[in-house]
């Protein structure tokens, strides 16, 4: 994995390299390793009572991302209101979040990600907590995503909020996705915490 010396920010090329290196590490995991990591992730989430919230935003893992589905299934079993992101049409970036139910159909969006076609949709600010995918995170709660900008745009209002910040943002990752430092762009929205298969990192007094 790319090393970071002396807290030096990443250049654009470094970000590309970091995305490539970490995704390669994730792809190299065996089926046994990915299943074991998902089990550890679920246990840590339950230990820290992360499913105590009423309205929870999830995402469906894509490709080699750590498996969040066991945690989602646990939340549904506990009868929490669970929501998934809905990618907007081309040219837009602000997402809706659709509540999972047993009636409405599933479909694939233009990126091949499954979405839920429920009529009940909310904006991010109506969620209590939101689990967020990432490629890398640092010790300050900065997040490196895939570069689409959907989460940063949908959560942009949080940059000016000092109190009553909803939703609380929890990044989800393998522990090896943690790095020393990431660049902080003006449009970035920092995380409140990160849940990995090995640890629970809190960056703000949000939990």
C-alpha positions in Angstrom: 0.0 0.0 0.0 1.1 3.5 -0.7 3.1 5.0 2.3 2.8 8.6 3.6 5.8 10.3 5.0 5.5 13.1 7.5 1.9 13.7 6.9 2.4 15.0 3.4 -0.9 15.5 1.5 -1.5 13.3 -1.6 -1.2 14.6 -5.1 -3.9 13.8 -7.6 -1.6 11.1 -9.0 -1.1 9.7 -5.5 -4.9 9.5 -5.0 -5.2 7.5 -8.3 -2.4 5.2 -7.1 -3.9 4.8 -3.7 -7.3 3.8 -5.2 -5.6 1.3 -7.4 -3.4 -0.2 -4.6 -6.2 -0.5 -2.0 -8.7 -2.0 -4.5 -6.0 -4.5 -5.5 -5.6 -5.5 -1.8 -9.3 -5.9 -1.5 -9.5 -8.1 -4.6 -6.7 -10.3 -3.3 -8.7 -11.4 -0.3 -10.1 -14.9 -0.3 -13.7 -15.8 0.1 -12.9 -17.0 3.6 -11.2 -13.8 4.5 -14.1 -11.6 3.2 -16.7 -13.6 5.1 -14.7 -13.5 8.3 -14.2 -9.8 8.0 -17.9 -9.2 7.5 -18.6 -11.3 10.6 -16.1 -9.2 12.7 -17.6 -6.0 11.3 -21.1 -7.1 12.4 -19.9 -8.0 15.9 -18.2 -4.7 16.3 -21.2 -2.8 15.1 -23.5 -4.6 17.6 -20.9 -4.2 20.4 -21.0 -0.4 19.9 -24.8 -0.3 19.5 -24.7 1.2 16.0 -28.2 -0.2 15.2 -29.9 1.7 18.0 -30.9 4.5 15.6 -34.4 4.6 14.1 -33.6 5.7 10.5 -30.4 4.2 9.1 -28.8 4.7 5.7 -26.9 1.8 4.2 -25.3 0.9 0.8 -25.0 -2.3 -1.1 -21.3 -3.3 -1.4 -19.9 -3.1 -5.0 -17.1 -5.3 -6.3 -14.5 -5.9 -3.6 -15.9 -3.6 -0.9 -16.4 -5.1 2.5 -19.7 -6.8 2.9 -22.3 -4.7 4.7 -25.2 -7.0 4.0 -25.1 -8.9 7.3 -25.3 -5.6 9.2 -28.2 -4.5 7.0 -30.0 -7.8 7.6 -29.6 -7.3 11.3 -31.1 -3.8 11.2 -34.1 -5.1 9.2 -34.6 -7.9 11.7 -34.6 -5.3 14.5 -37.3 -3.4 12.4 -35.2 -0.3 11.9 -36.2 1.9 8.9 -33.4 1.1 6.5 -32.6 3.2 3.4 -30.4 2.8 0.3 -29.0 5.5 -1.9 -30.7 6.3 -5.3 -28.2 7.7 -7.8 -29.8 10.7 -9.7 -29.9 11.1 -13.4 -26.9 12.2 -15.4 -25.8 15.7 -14.5 -27.1 15.6 -11.0 -25.2 14.6 -7.8 -27.7 14.9 -4.9 -29.0 11.5 -3.9 -32.3 10.4 -2.5 -32.5 7.5 -0.1 -35.2 4.8 -0.6 -36.7 2.8 2.2 -36.4 -1.0 1.9 -39.7 -2.8 2.1 -41.1 -6.2 1.0 -43.3 -4.9 -1.8 -41.4 -2.7 -4.3 -39.0 -4.1 -7.0 -35.3 -3.9 -7.2 -33.4 -2.7 -10.3 -29.9 -1.9 -11.4 -28.8 1.7 -12.0 -26.3 2.7 -14.8 -23.4 1.7 -12.6 -24.7 -1.8 -12.1 -25.6 -1.1 -8.5 -28.9 -2.5 -7.2 -31.4 0.1 -6.0 -34.8 -0.2 -4.4 -37.8 1.3 -6.1 -39.8 2.2 -3.0 -42.1 5.2 -3.1 -40.9 6.4 0.3 -37.7 8.4 -0.4 -36.0 10.9 1.9 -33.0 13.2 1.8 -29.9 12.5 3.8 -30.8 15.1 6.5 -33.8 12.9 7.4 -31.6 10.0 8.4 -30.2 9.5 11.9 -27.1 7.7 10.8 -25.5 6.9 7.4 -23.0 4.2 6.6 -20.7 5.5 3.9 -18.4 3.5 1.5 -14.8 4.6 1.0 -11.5 3.6 -0.5 -9.3 5.1 2.2 -9.7 7.1 5.4 -7.2 8.9 7.7 -6.7 9.6 11.4 -8.7 12.9 11.1 -11.8 11.3 9.6 -11.1 12.4 6.0 -12.4 10.1 3.4 -11.3 9.1 -0.1 -14.1 7.8 -2.2 -14.3 6.7 -5.9 -14.4 10.3 -7.1 -18.1 10.5 -8.2 -18.9 13.2 -5.7 -22.4 11.9 -4.9 -21.9 11.7 -1.1 -20.1 15.0 -0.8 -22.9 16.7 -2.8 -25.7 15.0 -0.9 -24.1 15.9 2.5 -22.7 19.4 1.6 -25.1 21.1 4.1 -23.2 19.4 6.9 -20.1 21.6 6.3 -21.9 24.6 7.7 -23.8 22.9 10.5 -22.3 23.2 14.0 -25.2 21.7 16.0 -27.9 19.2 15.3 -25.9 17.4 12.6 -27.8 14.7 10.9 -27.1 12.1 9.8 -24.0 10.9 11.8 -21.6 9.6 9.2 -19.9 6.2 9.7 -17.4 5.1 7.1 -17.1 1.3 6.5 -13.9 -0.4 5.4 -11.3 -3.0 6.0 -8.8 -1.9 8.5 -5.9 -1.9 6.0 -7.7 1.0 4.2 -6.6 3.4 7.0 -3.7 5.7 6.0 -1.8 8.4 7.8 -3.2 11.5 6.0 -5.4 12.4 3.1 -5.9 15.8 1.4 -8.9 17.8 2.6 -10.6 19.5 -0.3 -13.1 22.4 0.4 -16.0 20.3 -0.7 -15.1 17.2 1.4 -17.4 16.2 4.3 -15.5 14.5 7.1 -16.7 11.4 8.8 -17.8 11.2 12.4 -16.5 7.7 12.8 -15.3 4.6 10.8 -16.2 1.0 11.4 -13.7 -1.6 10.2 -13.4 -5.3 10.6 -10.8 -4.7 13.3 -11.7 -1.5 15.1 -14.1 1.3 15.8 -12.6 4.8 15.2 -14.4 7.9 16.5 -13.3 11.3 15.3 -16.0 13.4 16.9 -18.1 13.2 20.0 -21.0 11.9 18.0 -21.5 8.5 19.6 
